[in-house]
């Protein structure tokens, strides 16, 4: 189905007014639909799968800002390191090391968000609060010369319980505020939380970046598995 242009324009206008960045989550969507948003002036797109991102980057305009928002395996960092605008889901120091290694090879500095585990599901990835605090206080971050930590990212529980979601977003905002003290240069300014179903609540709790897909593109068509 085509992009829901009226929804995009309404959401973008509201987010601009609130100074919140919209990442259009375009996973599984054909290039033609991305171009519909591109012609409206949108440039920030989020992808979850490395091969799909690589293919789209090769075919689409070069001024698109590609955000990798899925779970990233260390052995696949090299494929997106030449061009990725921001990596959202940095969920371990091992992954941080590999991103830095590949960024050095590309002579780039790659913007990253540290992913924090806030959801009740065990399937979600990320640092927990104590691990984040220990890492930032350790001074190890200074050895990652080609990475710029821009903020935190989190995924709330897959739930309709607004009280639970509110609690999780509030927790992430508290982690963000505390972590921000370790970055006096002002570049640690991005809190990526909130998706199609809960972005308004996330913004009310302090989100500065939301990841919205189905409200813009409609339901996803995932390929059948054999």
C-alpha positions in Angstrom: 0.0 0.0 0.0 1.2 3.6 -0.6 2.5 5.8 2.2 -0.2 7.4 4.3 0.8 11.0 3.4 -1.8 12.7 5.5 -0.6 10.8 8.6 3.0 11.6 7.8 2.3 15.3 7.5 0.3 15.5 10.6 2.8 13.5 12.7 5.8 15.4 11.3 4.1 18.8 12.0 3.4 17.8 15.6 6.9 16.4 16.2 8.6 19.5 14.7 6.6 21.7 17.1 7.8 19.5 20.0 11.4 19.4 18.7 11.3 15.6 18.4 13.0 13.8 15.5 11.0 11.4 13.4 12.7 8.2 12.2 10.5 6.6 9.5 10.9 2.9 10.1 11.0 1.5 6.6 12.0 -2.1 7.1 10.4 -4.6 4.6 9.0 -1.6 2.6 9.9 -1.2 -1.1 12.1 1.6 -2.3 9.2 3.3 -4.0 7.5 3.9 -0.7 10.6 5.4 0.8 10.9 7.7 -2.1 7.3 8.9 -1.5 8.5 10.3 1.9 11.7 11.5 0.4 9.9 13.7 -2.1 8.0 15.2 0.8 11.4 16.2 2.3 11.9 13.4 4.7 15.5 12.2 5.1 15.8 10.0 8.3 14.9 6.4 7.8 15.3 3.4 10.1 16.1 -0.1 9.1 16.4 -3.3 11.1 18.1 -5.7 8.7 21.7 -5.2 7.5 21.3 -6.7 3.9 18.1 -4.7 3.3 19.8 -1.5 4.5 22.8 -2.1 2.3 20.6 -2.7 -0.7 18.5 0.4 -0.1 21.5 2.6 0.5 23.0 1.6 -2.8 19.8 2.3 -4.7 18.4 5.5 -3.0 19.6 9.1 -2.8 22.9 9.7 -1.0 21.6 12.4 1.3 19.3 10.0 3.2 20.3 9.6 6.9 20.2 5.9 7.5 19.6 4.8 11.1 20.2 1.2 12.0 17.6 0.4 14.7 17.7 -3.4 14.9 19.8 -5.9 16.8 23.2 -5.6 15.2 25.6 -8.6 15.2 29.3 -7.7 15.4 30.2 -9.6 12.3 27.9 -7.4 10.2 29.0 -4.0 11.3 31.5 -3.8 8.5 28.7 -3.7 5.9 27.1 -0.6 7.2 30.1 1.2 8.6 30.9 3.1 5.4 27.6 5.0 5.4 25.4 4.5 8.4 24.3 7.8 10.0 23.5 6.5 13.5 23.4 3.0 15.1 20.7 2.9 17.8 21.0 -0.5 19.3 24.5 -0.6 20.8 23.7 -3.2 23.5 27.2 -4.3 24.6 30.8 -3.1 24.9 31.8 -5.9 22.5 29.6 -4.3 19.8 31.0 -0.9 20.6 34.6 -2.2 20.0 33.7 -3.6 16.6 31.9 -0.4 15.5 35.0 1.6 16.5 37.3 -0.8 14.7 35.2 -0.5 11.5 34.9 3.2 11.8 38.7 3.6 12.0 39.0 1.5 8.8 36.5 3.9 7.1 38.1 7.0 8.6 34.7 8.0 10.0 33.3 8.9 13.3 30.0 7.0 13.8 27.2 8.3 16.0 25.8 5.7 18.3 23.1 5.3 21.0 23.6 2.9 23.9 20.6 0.6 24.2 19.2 0.2 27.7 17.1 -2.8 28.7 13.8 -1.4 30.2 11.2 -4.0 29.1 9.8 -6.9 31.0 10.5 -9.3 28.1 13.8 -11.2 28.2 14.0 -11.0 24.4 14.9 -7.3 24.5 18.6 -6.4 24.5 20.7 -3.7 26.2 22.7 -2.5 29.1 21.1 -2.5 32.5 21.3 0.6 34.7 24.3 -0.5 36.8 26.3 -1.7 33.8 25.7 1.6 32.0 26.8 3.6 35.1 29.9 1.4 35.5 30.9 1.8 31.9 30.5 5.6 31.8 32.5 6.0 35.1 35.2 3.6 34.0 36.8 6.0 31.4 36.9 3.2 28.8 34.8 5.2 26.4 37.8 7.5 25.7 39.5 4.6 24.0 36.8 4.5 21.3 38.2 7.3 19.3 35.9 6.9 16.2 32.6 6.6 18.1 30.4 9.5 19.3 27.9 8.5 21.9 24.9 10.7 21.2 22.4 9.3 23.8 20.3 6.3 24.8 17.8 4.1 23.1 15.2 1.8 24.7 12.3 -0.4 23.7 9.3 -0.6 26.0 7.4 -3.8 26.7 5.0 -5.1 24.1 1.9 -4.2 26.2 -1.2 -2.1 26.3 -0.6 -1.4 30.0 -0.1 2.4 30.0 1.1 2.4 33.6 3.8 -0.1 32.8 5.0 1.7 29.6 5.0 5.0 31.5 7.2 3.5 34.2 9.6 2.1 31.7 9.9 5.4 29.8 10.4 7.2 33.1 13.2 4.8 34.1 15.0 5.3 30.8 14.7 9.1 31.1 16.3 8.9 34.6 19.2 6.9 33.2 19.5 9.4 30.4 19.6 12.4 32.8 22.2 10.7 34.9 24.4 9.6 32.0 24.2 13.1 30.5 26.4 14.3 33.3 29.3 12.3 31.9 29.1 14.2 28.6 29.7 17.9 29.3 30.2 18.8 25.6 26.4 18.8 25.0 26.5 16.2 22.3 24.7 13.6 24.5 21.3 14.9 23.6 19.3 12.1 22.0 16.8 9.9 23.8 15.3 7.5 21.3 12.1 5.9 22.7 8.6 5.4 21.4 7.1 3.7 18.4 3.8 3.9 16.5 1.8 2.5 19.4 3.3 4.5 22.2 5.2 7.5 20.8 2.9 10.2 22.3 3.5 8.7 25.8 7.2 8.4 25.2 7.4 12.1 24.2 5.5 13.1 27.3 8.2 11.3 29.3 11.1 13.0 27.6 11.8 11.3 24.3 13.6 13.4 21.7 13.5 10.8 18.9 10.7 8.4 17.9 10.7 5.4 15.6 7.4 5.2 13.6 6.6 2.8 10.9 3.1 1.4 10.6 1.4 4.7 11.1 3.3 6.0 8.0 3.5 2.9 5.8 0.7 0.7 7.0 1.0 -2.9 8.2 4.1 -4.8 7.3 4.3 -7.7 4.9 6.9 -10.1 6.2 8.1 -12.8 3.8 6.8 -16.3 4.6 9.3 -18.6 6.3 9.8 -22.1 4.9 
